[in-house]
Amino acid sequence: MEHRIVSREEWLAARKAHLANEKELTRRRDALSAERRALPWVRVEKAYTFEGWDGGLSLGDLFAGNSQLIIYHFMFGPGAREGCPSCSFLADHFDGANRHLRHHDVSLVVVSRAPYAEFQNFRHRMGWDFPWVSSANSDFNYDFHVSPSPGEKAAGRYEYNYTMHDGQGGEMPGFSVFYRNDAGEIFHTYSTYARGGDLLIGAHNFLDMTPKGRNEVGIMDWVRHHDRYPGKPLGAASFQPELAVSSYSD
C-alpha cells in the first residue's frame, strides 16, 4: 500500500479525522458490552465434573471463591501431543491478565477434552501457570458446542458458533462465562466462538497500530508456538540496562 508523504499539519488533520472514528468505535464497544451484560441467563442444571489440579472438580470449584468464571475452550482433544498454535497464541496472554482478574472477582480457567495427564508436558513446555482442567469425563464440551457429540458425528452435522455445519467437525475454540450467586446456583451468561475472542489477543492490538497491521494472508497464518519462531528469543540476555538508563536520562 502506497502512503502519501505530507506535512505535519496535513498529517494532524488526517489523524484528528481518524480519532473521531476511533472514539465512535469506543462508544459503540461500550454500548455493546452493556448489551452483553444485559443478556438473559440460563441456570446450569447439569453436574459437570473436571479433572484438574486437585483431582476431581465440579464447575463450582472452578470459580475458586469468585462469583464470575471465564472458561476458555482450548483445542486439545484426546491423543493430541500439543495445542493448536492459534489457541496457544491466545493462551500466552492469560497469565498476565489472571494476575489481576483473580483479585477482581473473576476466575479464568482453561478447559480441554483431552485427559488431564495428556496436556501436562505441553503446558510445562509453554511455561503457563493458569488453571487448566480436563472435561474428558463429562458432556461439557458437547453441551457448549466446542466438540461434536457422538450423535452429531453420527449424523454428519454439528453446531458451532450458533450455526449448523456439515461434516464430523473437531475440537474448536471459544469462551463461556458463568456466574454463581450466594446460594451456590450457577448460571451460563455468555459464550463466544471463532473470532469472538479476537479482542482479547493483546498482540493483535499492538499489530493493529503498526503500518503493516497483522500482515497476514490467512487469519493468524503467521502464528507459531512461541518456542518455534526462528531467531534468538528476546530475553534477559538481550536487555542492556545501562543503555535503557542512558536513553531516559538525557
C-alpha positions as CSV (number, residue, x, y, z in Angstrom):
1,M,0.0,0.0,0.0
2,E,1.4,3.4,-1.0
3,H,1.3,6.1,1.5
4,R,1.4,9.9,0.8
5,I,4.2,11.8,2.5
6,V,2.7,15.0,3.8
7,S,3.4,18.0,6.1
8,R,2.9,17.7,9.8
9,E,-0.2,19.9,9.6
10,E,-1.8,17.7,6.9
11,W,-1.0,14.6,8.9
12,L,-2.5,16.2,12.0
13,A,-5.8,16.9,10.2
14,A,-6.0,13.3,8.9
15,R,-5.2,12.0,12.4
16,K,-7.9,14.0,14.0
17,A,-10.5,12.8,11.5
18,H,-9.5,9.2,12.3
19,L,-9.6,10.0,16.0
20,A,-13.3,10.8,15.6
21,N,-13.9,7.3,14.2
22,E,-11.8,5.7,17.0
23,K,-13.9,7.5,19.6
24,E,-17.1,6.4,17.9
25,L,-15.9,2.8,17.9
26,T,-15.1,3.1,21.6
27,R,-18.6,4.4,22.4
28,R,-20.1,1.6,20.3
29,R,-18.0,-1.0,22.0
30,D,-19.1,0.3,25.4
31,A,-22.7,0.1,24.3
32,L,-22.2,-3.4,23.0
33,S,-20.6,-4.5,26.3
34,A,-23.6,-3.1,28.2
35,E,-25.9,-5.0,25.9
36,R,-23.9,-8.2,26.6
37,R,-24.1,-7.7,30.3
38,A,-27.9,-7.3,30.0
39,L,-28.4,-10.7,28.2
40,P,-30.7,-13.2,30.0
41,W,-29.1,-16.1,31.9
42,V,-29.6,-19.8,31.9
43,R,-29.4,-21.9,35.1
44,V,-26.8,-24.7,34.8
45,E,-28.7,-27.8,35.9
46,K,-26.2,-30.5,34.9
47,A,-23.4,-31.5,37.3
48,Y,-20.3,-31.3,35.2
49,T,-17.1,-32.9,36.5
50,F,-13.5,-32.0,35.6
51,E,-10.1,-33.4,36.3
52,G,-7.5,-30.9,37.4
53,W,-5.0,-29.7,40.0
54,D,-6.9,-31.2,42.9
55,G,-8.3,-34.4,41.3
56,G,-12.0,-34.3,40.6
57,L,-13.5,-30.9,40.4
58,S,-17.0,-29.5,39.9
59,L,-18.0,-26.5,37.9
60,G,-18.5,-24.7,41.1
61,D,-14.9,-25.5,42.2
62,L,-13.6,-23.7,39.1
63,F,-14.9,-20.4,40.5
64,A,-12.2,-20.6,43.2
65,G,-14.2,-18.4,45.6
66,N,-15.1,-15.7,43.0
67,S,-18.6,-15.1,41.7
68,Q,-17.6,-14.9,38.0
69,L,-15.9,-17.5,35.8
70,I,-14.5,-17.3,32.3
71,I,-13.7,-20.6,30.6
72,Y,-11.5,-20.8,27.5
73,H,-12.3,-23.8,25.4
74,F,-8.8,-24.8,24.3
75,M,-8.5,-27.1,21.3
76,F,-6.7,-30.1,22.8
77,G,-8.5,-33.3,22.1
78,P,-7.7,-36.9,23.3
79,G,-4.5,-38.1,21.8
80,A,-3.1,-34.7,20.8
81,R,0.5,-34.0,21.6
82,E,0.4,-30.2,21.5
83,G,-2.2,-27.5,21.4
84,C,-3.0,-25.7,18.2
85,P,-0.8,-22.6,17.5
86,S,-3.8,-20.3,17.5
87,C,-5.2,-21.4,20.9
88,S,-1.6,-21.3,22.2
89,F,-1.1,-17.7,20.9
90,L,-4.2,-16.6,22.7
91,A,-3.3,-18.6,25.9
92,D,0.0,-16.8,26.0
93,H,-2.0,-13.7,27.1
94,F,-3.8,-15.4,30.0
95,D,-1.2,-15.4,32.8
96,G,-0.7,-11.6,32.7
97,A,-4.5,-11.0,32.8
98,N,-5.0,-13.6,35.5
99,R,-2.7,-11.8,37.9
100,H,-5.4,-9.1,38.0
101,L,-8.6,-10.9,37.3
102,R,-8.4,-13.3,40.3
103,H,-8.3,-10.2,42.5
104,H,-11.4,-8.6,40.8
105,D,-13.9,-11.4,41.4
106,V,-13.2,-13.3,38.2
107,S,-11.6,-16.7,37.7
108,L,-10.1,-17.6,34.3
109,V,-9.8,-21.3,33.6
110,V,-8.9,-23.3,30.5
111,V,-10.8,-26.5,29.7
112,S,-9.8,-29.1,27.1
113,R,-11.4,-32.5,26.3
114,A,-8.1,-34.5,26.5
115,P,-7.4,-36.3,29.8
116,Y,-5.5,-34.1,32.2
117,A,-2.2,-36.0,32.0
118,E,-2.1,-35.6,28.2
119,F,-1.5,-31.9,28.2
120,Q,0.9,-31.5,31.2
121,N,4.1,-31.9,29.1
122,F,2.8,-29.3,26.6
123,R,1.8,-26.9,29.5
124,H,5.3,-27.3,31.0
125,R,6.9,-26.6,27.6
126,M,4.9,-23.4,27.2
127,G,5.6,-22.2,30.8
128,W,1.9,-21.5,31.6
129,D,0.6,-21.1,35.1
130,F,-3.1,-20.6,34.5
131,P,-5.6,-23.2,35.7
132,W,-6.1,-25.8,33.0
133,V,-8.5,-28.8,33.5
134,S,-9.9,-31.7,31.6
135,S,-13.6,-32.2,30.7
136,A,-12.9,-35.8,29.4
137,N,-15.4,-37.4,31.8
138,S,-18.3,-35.1,31.2
139,D,-20.6,-33.7,28.4
140,F,-19.2,-30.2,29.0
141,N,-17.6,-29.7,25.6
142,Y,-20.6,-31.2,23.8
143,D,-23.1,-29.1,25.6
144,F,-21.2,-25.9,24.9
145,H,-20.6,-26.9,21.3
146,V,-16.8,-26.8,21.1
147,S,-16.6,-30.6,20.4
148,P,-19.0,-32.5,18.2
149,S,-21.0,-35.0,20.3
150,P,-21.2,-38.7,19.3
151,G,-24.7,-38.1,18.0
152,E,-23.6,-35.1,15.8
153,K,-20.7,-37.2,14.4
154,A,-23.1,-40.0,13.5
155,A,-25.5,-37.5,11.9
156,G,-22.7,-35.7,10.0
157,R,-23.9,-32.3,11.2
158,Y,-22.7,-30.4,14.2
159,E,-23.3,-27.0,15.8
160,Y,-20.5,-24.4,16.2
161,N,-20.9,-20.6,16.6
162,Y,-24.7,-20.9,16.7
163,T,-24.7,-22.4,13.2
164,M,-25.1,-25.9,11.9
165,H,-22.3,-27.3,9.8
166,D,-22.0,-30.4,7.6
167,G,-19.3,-33.0,8.5
168,Q,-17.8,-34.6,11.5
169,G,-16.2,-31.5,13.0
170,G,-13.4,-31.4,15.6
171,E,-12.2,-29.5,18.6
172,M,-13.0,-25.8,18.3
173,P,-12.2,-22.7,20.4
174,G,-14.4,-20.3,22.3
175,F,-15.1,-18.6,25.6
176,S,-18.0,-19.3,28.0
177,V,-18.9,-17.2,31.0
178,F,-20.7,-18.2,34.2
179,Y,-22.0,-16.5,37.4
180,R,-22.5,-18.1,40.8
181,N,-24.8,-16.5,43.3
182,D,-24.6,-16.6,47.1
183,A,-26.9,-19.7,47.2
184,G,-24.4,-21.6,45.0
185,E,-26.6,-21.5,41.9
186,I,-24.6,-21.3,38.6
187,F,-25.8,-19.5,35.5
188,H,-24.5,-19.5,32.0
189,T,-24.4,-15.9,30.9
190,Y,-22.4,-15.7,27.6
191,S,-20.4,-17.7,25.1
192,T,-18.5,-16.5,22.1
193,Y,-16.7,-18.5,19.4
194,A,-14.4,-18.2,16.3
195,R,-13.2,-14.5,16.1
196,G,-15.4,-13.6,19.1
197,G,-12.3,-13.6,21.4
198,D,-10.1,-11.6,19.0
199,L,-10.3,-8.5,21.2
200,L,-8.6,-10.4,24.0
201,I,-5.4,-11.1,21.9
202,G,-3.2,-8.2,23.1
203,A,-0.6,-8.9,20.4
204,H,-3.2,-8.2,17.7
205,N,-4.0,-4.8,19.2
206,F,-0.3,-3.9,19.1
207,L,0.0,-5.1,15.5
208,D,-3.2,-3.1,14.5
209,M,-1.3,0.1,15.5
210,T,1.6,-0.6,13.1
211,P,1.9,0.3,9.4
212,K,1.8,-3.3,8.2
213,G,-1.0,-4.3,10.6
214,R,-1.4,-8.0,11.2
215,N,0.5,-8.6,7.9
216,E,-1.1,-12.0,7.2
217,V,-2.6,-13.7,4.2
218,G,-5.0,-16.0,6.2
219,I,-6.2,-15.4,9.7
220,M,-3.2,-15.9,12.1
221,D,-1.3,-17.8,9.4
222,W,2.0,-16.4,10.7
223,V,1.4,-17.5,14.3
224,R,3.7,-20.3,15.8
225,H,4.1,-21.8,19.2
226,H,6.2,-19.2,21.0
227,D,9.2,-21.6,21.2
228,R,9.2,-22.2,17.4
229,Y,9.8,-18.8,16.0
230,P,13.1,-18.6,14.2
231,G,15.9,-16.4,15.5
232,K,17.1,-15.5,19.0
233,P,14.2,-15.1,21.5
234,L,14.0,-11.8,23.4
235,G,15.1,-12.4,26.9
236,A,17.2,-11.1,29.8
237,A,20.5,-11.7,27.9
238,S,19.5,-9.2,25.2
239,F,18.4,-6.5,27.6
240,Q,21.2,-4.0,28.4
241,P,20.1,-1.9,31.4
242,E,22.9,0.6,31.0
243,L,21.5,1.6,27.6
244,A,18.0,1.9,29.0
245,V,19.2,4.2,31.7
246,S,21.2,6.4,29.4
247,S,18.3,6.7,26.9
248,Y,16.0,8.1,29.6
249,S,18.5,10.3,31.4
250,D,19.3,12.6,28.6
